[in-house]
Amino acid sequence: MKTSDEKFVVHLTVEQLKEIICEVLATSFTANTLPKYESTATERGKKLIGLRELSKYIGCGVNTALKIKNEGKVPYSQIGNRFYFYSNEVDVALRKF
């Protein structure tokens, strides 16, 4: 007689585990729970790494690029001390101003 506290061990290969995970993920997503669409790098344009590259791209000094970033005029991502911008996103954002 088994109780609910009993545990069992199943031995699976890595491939079998991957298949099970894929099946569960494929069947558990509905239209409301699908991950949001992420744009590809080609849609976002060239990746500009750092304020220096941003300043060269828009044709201004590094201090002006920092000011534009701090005022929230251009979208960016930050990892540690490094800022990442995408040229298409910068173009769209600066057309608004």
C-alpha positions in Angstrom: 0.0 0.0 0.0 1.5 3.3 -1.1 1.1 6.5 0.8 1.4 10.0 -0.6 4.7 10.5 1.2 6.4 7.7 -0.7 9.0 8.8 -3.3 10.2 7.0 -6.4 13.2 7.3 -8.7 13.0 7.3 -12.5 16.1 7.0 -14.6 15.9 9.0 -17.8 18.5 9.9 -20.4 19.1 13.5 -21.2 17.3 13.1 -24.5 14.2 11.6 -22.8 14.1 14.4 -20.3 14.4 17.0 -23.1 11.5 15.4 -24.9 9.3 15.4 -21.8 10.1 19.0 -21.1 9.3 20.0 -24.7 6.0 18.1 -24.6 5.0 19.8 -21.4 5.9 23.3 -22.6 4.2 22.8 -25.9 0.9 21.6 -24.3 0.9 24.0 -21.4 1.1 27.3 -23.3 -2.2 29.0 -24.3 -2.7 32.2 -26.3 -2.7 34.2 -23.1 0.5 32.7 -21.7 2.8 32.7 -24.7 6.0 34.6 -24.2 6.0 38.1 -25.6 7.5 38.7 -29.0 11.1 39.8 -29.0 12.4 41.7 -32.0 15.4 40.3 -33.8 18.7 42.1 -34.0 18.1 43.0 -37.7 14.8 44.7 -36.8 16.6 46.7 -34.0 19.5 47.7 -36.2 23.1 47.9 -35.3 24.0 47.4 -31.7 25.8 50.4 -30.3 27.9 49.6 -27.2 28.6 52.5 -24.9 28.1 56.2 -24.9 31.0 56.8 -27.2 29.4 54.7 -30.0 26.1 56.4 -29.4 27.7 59.9 -29.6 29.5 58.9 -32.9 26.2 57.6 -34.3 24.2 60.7 -33.6 27.0 63.1 -34.2 27.5 64.7 -30.8 29.8 64.7 -27.9 29.9 62.0 -25.2 28.5 64.4 -22.6 25.6 65.3 -24.8 24.9 61.6 -25.5 24.9 61.0 -21.7 22.5 63.9 -21.2 20.2 62.5 -23.9 20.3 59.0 -22.3 19.7 60.4 -18.8 16.7 62.5 -20.0 15.1 59.3 -21.3 15.1 60.4 -24.9 16.6 57.1 -26.2 15.9 53.6 -25.1 18.8 51.6 -23.7 19.8 48.5 -21.8 22.4 48.4 -19.1 24.5 45.5 -17.9 26.9 46.5 -15.2 28.5 49.8 -16.2 27.9 49.3 -19.9 25.0 50.8 -21.9 23.6 49.2 -25.0 21.6 51.1 -27.7 20.2 49.9 -31.0 20.4 52.2 -34.0 16.8 51.8 -35.3 15.4 52.4 -31.8 17.6 55.5 -31.4 16.5 56.8 -34.9 12.8 56.4 -34.0 13.2 58.0 -30.5 15.1 61.0 -31.8 12.6 61.7 -34.6 10.1 62.4 -31.9 12.1 65.4 -30.5 
